[in-house]
Amino acid sequence: MPVRIRKTSESNQTVFWVDGYLTAGDVHELDREYRSAQGSRILDLSNLLSADSDEVECLRGLVSLGAEIRNVSQYIALLLENES
């Protein structure tokens, strides 16, 4: 399953739903969409199945910019916690 990135608004928040397999080509789209959003930003990773090391670094970068992560699987959480 290729990645699907959806963006929704909830009150003063923008929620990014990242579903499937995050690859290098998708990182630029996610980063661009994230930076263009207003208010607080949430990454819902409940359906993110896999991400390579570069994509994990992108997610870490979005967290350093203030993104809140919610609904993350244990596998993806471990990837985000481990330093490259």
Contacts in CASP RR format, 6 or more apart in sequence:
PFRMAT RR
TARGET T0000
AUTHOR 0000-0000-0000
METHOD contacts of the structure
MODEL  1
MPVRIRKTSESNQTVFWVDGYLTAGDVHELDREYRSAQGSRILDLSNLLS
ADSDEVECLRGLVSLGAEIRNVSQYIALLLENES
1 19 0 8 1.000
1 20 0 8 1.000
1 21 0 8 1.000
1 49 0 8 1.000
2 20 0 8 1.000
2 21 0 8 1.000
2 23 0 8 1.000
3 18 0 8 1.000
3 19 0 8 1.000
3 20 0 8 1.000
3 21 0 8 1.000
3 22 0 8 1.000
3 23 0 8 1.000
3 26 0 8 1.000
4 17 0 8 1.000
4 18 0 8 1.000
4 19 0 8 1.000
4 20 0 8 1.000
5 16 0 8 1.000
5 17 0 8 1.000
5 18 0 8 1.000
5 19 0 8 1.000
5 26 0 8 1.000
5 29 0 8 1.000
5 30 0 8 1.000
5 33 0 8 1.000
6 16 0 8 1.000
6 17 0 8 1.000
6 19 0 8 1.000
7 14 0 8 1.000
7 15 0 8 1.000
7 16 0 8 1.000
7 17 0 8 1.000
7 33 0 8 1.000
7 37 0 8 1.000
8 14 0 8 1.000
8 15 0 8 1.000
8 17 0 8 1.000
9 15 0 8 1.000
10 42 0 8 1.000
12 39 0 8 1.000
12 40 0 8 1.000
13 39 0 8 1.000
13 40 0 8 1.000
13 41 0 8 1.000
13 42 0 8 1.000
14 37 0 8 1.000
14 38 0 8 1.000
14 39 0 8 1.000
14 40 0 8 1.000
14 41 0 8 1.000
14 42 0 8 1.000
15 41 0 8 1.000
15 42 0 8 1.000
15 44 0 8 1.000
16 30 0 8 1.000
16 33 0 8 1.000
16 34 0 8 1.000
16 37 0 8 1.000
16 41 0 8 1.000
16 42 0 8 1.000
16 43 0 8 1.000
16 44 0 8 1.000
17 44 0 8 1.000
17 46 0 8 1.000
17 47 0 8 1.000
18 30 0 8 1.000
18 43 0 8 1.000
18 44 0 8 1.000
18 45 0 8 1.000
18 47 0 8 1.000
18 48 0 8 1.000
19 47 0 8 1.000
19 48 0 8 1.000
20 47 0 8 1.000
20 48 0 8 1.000
20 49 0 8 1.000
20 50 0 8 1.000
21 49 0 8 1.000
21 50 0 8 1.000
21 51 0 8 1.000
22 30 0 8 1.000
22 48 0 8 1.000
22 50 0 8 1.000
22 51 0 8 1.000
22 52 0 8 1.000
22 55 0 8 1.000
22 59 0 8 1.000
23 52 0 8 1.000
23 55 0 8 1.000
24 52 0 8 1.000
24 54 0 8 1.000
24 55 0 8 1.000
26 55 0 8 1.000
27 54 0 8 1.000
27 55 0 8 1.000
27 58 0 8 1.000
30 58 0 8 1.000
30 62 0 8 1.000
31 58 0 8 1.000
31 62 0 8 1.000
34 41 0 8 1.000
34 62 0 8 1.000
34 65 0 8 1.000
34 67 0 8 1.000
40 68 0 8 1.000
41 62 0 8 1.000
41 66 0 8 1.000
41 67 0 8 1.000
41 68 0 8 1.000
42 67 0 8 1.000
42 68 0 8 1.000
42 69 0 8 1.000
42 70 0 8 1.000
43 59 0 8 1.000
43 62 0 8 1.000
43 63 0 8 1.000
43 67 0 8 1.000
43 68 0 8 1.000
43 69 0 8 1.000
43 70 0 8 1.000
44 70 0 8 1.000
44 71 0 8 1.000
45 59 0 8 1.000
45 69 0 8 1.000
45 70 0 8 1.000
45 71 0 8 1.000
45 72 0 8 1.000
45 73 0 8 1.000
45 76 0 8 1.000
46 70 0 8 1.000
46 71 0 8 1.000
46 72 0 8 1.000
46 73 0 8 1.000
48 72 0 8 1.000
48 73 0 8 1.000
48 76 0 8 1.000
51 59 0 8 1.000
51 76 0 8 1.000
51 79 0 8 1.000
53 84 0 8 1.000
56 79 0 8 1.000
56 80 0 8 1.000
56 84 0 8 1.000
57 84 0 8 1.000
59 69 0 8 1.000
59 80 0 8 1.000
60 80 0 8 1.000
61 67 0 8 1.000
63 69 0 8 1.000
63 80 0 8 1.000
69 80 0 8 1.000
72 80 0 8 1.000
END
